[in-house]
Amino acid sequence: MKTNKKKQIKIPTKTTINLAANLEKKTNVLLAIPAIVLIVIGASAISKFFVVDRYVALSQAQREVSYIQGQVDYLYEEYNSMGDIAEIYAHYTYSGMTAEESVYFNRSDVIKLIDRTIIPEVTVGRWQLKANVLTVPMQAPTLEIIKNVVSRLETESLVEFCIVNNAVTTDATPESDEYVTANVTIYLNNSERGNF
């Protein structure tokens, strides 16, 4: 015998439905920390290669530009001073000397005097010529040699008279022999004055 029992269907009794389900996943701390570290390292590397290195290259290029600009400015100054040199050359070539310049001695005659009379016998330091006074520092093995040089100088027509100043003898050392240094002041003869 068959019984007619009907299956009963359950009907939901809930009156509202929430379609936005909370699908929140919990983050794994063991994976999050290395990921953050990798992101920070990657961002640092990118900023170094694309930002910091560019600023360093820019700074170096600016220094080079400043150096080259300094050279260009120096060359322009030299170029602009060429007019002054041309005027000086024209003055000594095409026009007469001033009163101050007329007391100068011919420099080549003075150099010839030094080469001919002084240099063969003694060592000469940096000499100086102002108006008609020539000052020559000399160094020789003995004072007698300096005295002979001064005597020969006084026989020259360009020389009026000489004075030996500050003659000092230095003692011999293992590295060098004894020598005498003296400053000799030579007064040149104004009647022998030539052109500058």
Helices and strands as residue ranges (DSSP letters): H 29-47, I 48-52, H 53-80, H 82-94, G 101-103, H 107-113, I 114-118, E 123-124, E 128-130, E 133-140, H 143-154, E 159-170, E 179-188, G 190-192
